[in-house]
Amino acid sequence: MSDGSFRLDNQTAIVTGACGRLGPVWAEALVDAGARVAALELAGAPVSAAYKALADRAGDRMSRVDCDVTDRRSIESALEEVIGRLGEPSVLVNNAGIDQPPDAGANRTRIEDLSIEQFRRMVEVNLLGTFQVTQVVGGRMAARGEGSIVNIGSLYASVSPDQRLYDHLPGHLPFLKSPAYGASKAALVNMTKYFATLWGSRGVRVNALSPGGVLGGQDERFLAKYAARVPLGRMAQPDDLKGPLLFLASRASAYVTGHELRVDGGFTAW
Ligand SMILES: NC(=O)c1ccc[n+]([C@@H]2O[C@H](COP(=O)([O-])OP(=O)(O)OC[C@H]3O[C@@H](n4cnc5c(N)ncnc54)[C@H](O)[C@@H]3O)[C@@H](O)[C@H]2O)c1
């Protein structure tokens, strides 16, 4: 928009889990809208080519900071580091999350035997991790009276995985997408509403952005089945996610809070 309401000039944004597949997509949108971006990521986690290219282009407007979202002290020291290097954050993208890849053949189990540890770990990172980052970073925003928090959900926050998308994969047992993933994301969407209502009067907006499947390395049969399942007939391209993120992060959405914006090509409408 020509009035600049989607711009984030002179603002500092934090993205958690920033060096994976979607982290660089959010970071690029924020940098290109004028923000300085703190890329919070596990110490030693590998850096994708997309992240490296963006970091080279962004120069001192982007900075990587070690952070484990499941460790409260790590989050607190990361926030101090961000403030020192880039300034007080006014945008937080809670993106760090774990899932199990569909090719994890060696780890396949029947649902009756699914490890409770796997379930616990997904909740630990996807839900409790986001909660703790929100406590620390969001609490600081609420104290200062401004901020926009975007929690990255998933289409599986709303619907159960369609296991038929995976039933062509070879293996001694069918691949079963874990119930822990959707359960953790559904809880995240509910928690979004909690903080939206709690901090609305303190100038902090809290919304969820729930992507559908994003194109990247899937096999042909999966792609065909997925496309047939989506009203818009394809998976998301990374660029499809940028406008929705900027909308929620910026004053373009000044009167929007507690909302789940589904960016899934209509998957959950069907
Ligand atoms: N890729 C998709 O198709 C898709 C679709 C819907 C939702 N999502 C969600 O988007 C987010 C990003 O997904 P992605 O595809 O980029 O995943 P990814 O695995 O490529 O990246 C996730 C990043 O989070 C980091 N991370 C994991 N545990 C962490 C911890 N304890 N502390 C800090 N960082 C940690 C990882 O090191 C990794 O760099 C996730 O929340 C995911 O659930 C992804």
The ligand as a MOL file (V3000), in Angstrom:
LIG
                    3D

  0  0  0     0  0            999 V3000
M  V30 BEGIN CTAB
M  V30 COUNTS 44 48 0 0 0
M  V30 BEGIN ATOM
M  V30 1 N 7.3410 -26.2050 5.9330 0
M  V30 2 C 6.0220 -26.3730 5.9450 0
M  V30 3 O 5.4430 -26.8880 4.9770 0
M  V30 4 C 5.2000 -25.9140 7.1450 0
M  V30 5 C 3.8090 -25.9470 7.0440 0
M  V30 6 C 3.0420 -25.5180 8.1140 0
M  V30 7 C 3.6770 -25.0490 9.2580 0
M  V30 8 N 5.0330 -25.0320 9.3420 0 CHG=1
M  V30 9 C 5.6380 -24.5200 10.5800 0
M  V30 10 O 6.5720 -23.5260 10.2440 0
M  V30 11 C 7.6320 -23.5120 11.1860 0
M  V30 12 C 8.9590 -23.6690 10.4570 0
M  V30 13 O 8.9470 -24.8740 9.7310 0
M  V30 14 P 10.1340 -25.2880 8.7610 0
M  V30 15 O 9.5410 -26.0590 7.6580 0
M  V30 16 O 10.9920 -24.1080 8.4540 0 CHG=-1
M  V30 17 O 10.9310 -26.3070 9.7130 0
M  V30 18 P 12.4880 -26.5420 9.7700 0
M  V30 19 O 12.6980 -27.8250 10.5140 0
M  V30 20 O 13.1060 -26.4140 8.4200 0
M  V30 21 O 13.0130 -25.3260 10.6680 0
M  V30 22 C 12.7130 -25.2240 12.0300 0
M  V30 23 C 13.8770 -24.5590 12.7140 0
M  V30 24 O 13.5890 -24.5110 14.1180 0
M  V30 25 C 14.7930 -24.7950 14.8010 0
M  V30 26 N 14.5190 -25.3210 16.1400 0
M  V30 27 C 14.1080 -26.5670 16.4890 0
M  V30 28 N 14.0550 -26.6770 17.8200 0
M  V30 29 C 14.4180 -25.4660 18.3280 0
M  V30 30 C 14.5930 -24.9720 19.6420 0
M  V30 31 N 14.3690 -25.7370 20.7180 0
M  V30 32 N 14.9820 -23.6820 19.7930 0
M  V30 33 C 15.2290 -22.9030 18.7090 0
M  V30 34 N 15.1180 -23.3310 17.4430 0
M  V30 35 C 14.7170 -24.5970 17.2590 0
M  V30 36 C 15.5070 -25.8320 13.9390 0
M  V30 37 O 16.9130 -25.8670 14.2240 0
M  V30 38 C 15.1890 -25.3380 12.5400 0
M  V30 39 O 16.1890 -24.4710 12.0300 0
M  V30 40 C 7.3510 -24.6430 12.1680 0
M  V30 41 O 6.7140 -24.1220 13.3060 0
M  V30 42 C 6.4220 -25.5430 11.3800 0
M  V30 43 O 5.6080 -26.3100 12.2280 0
M  V30 44 C 5.8120 -25.4580 8.3170 0
M  V30 END ATOM
M  V30 BEGIN BOND
M  V30 1 1 1 2
M  V30 2 2 2 3
M  V30 3 1 2 4
M  V30 4 1 4 5
M  V30 5 2 4 44
M  V30 6 2 5 6
M  V30 7 1 6 7
M  V30 8 2 7 8
M  V30 9 1 8 9
M  V30 10 1 8 44
M  V30 11 1 9 10
M  V30 12 1 9 42
M  V30 13 1 10 11
M  V30 14 1 11 12
M  V30 15 1 11 40
M  V30 16 1 12 13
M  V30 17 1 13 14
M  V30 18 2 14 15
M  V30 19 1 14 16
M  V30 20 1 14 17
M  V30 21 1 17 18
M  V30 22 2 18 19
M  V30 23 1 18 20
M  V30 24 1 18 21
M  V30 25 1 21 22
M  V30 26 1 22 23
M  V30 27 1 23 24
M  V30 28 1 23 38
M  V30 29 1 24 25
M  V30 30 1 25 26
M  V30 31 1 25 36
M  V30 32 1 26 27
M  V30 33 1 26 35
M  V30 34 2 27 28
M  V30 35 1 28 29
M  V30 36 1 29 30
M  V30 37 2 29 35
M  V30 38 1 30 31
M  V30 39 2 30 32
M  V30 40 1 32 33
M  V30 41 2 33 34
M  V30 42 1 34 35
M  V30 43 1 36 37
M  V30 44 1 36 38
M  V30 45 1 38 39
M  V30 46 1 40 41
M  V30 47 1 40 42
M  V30 48 1 42 43
M  V30 END BOND
M  V30 END CTAB
M  END
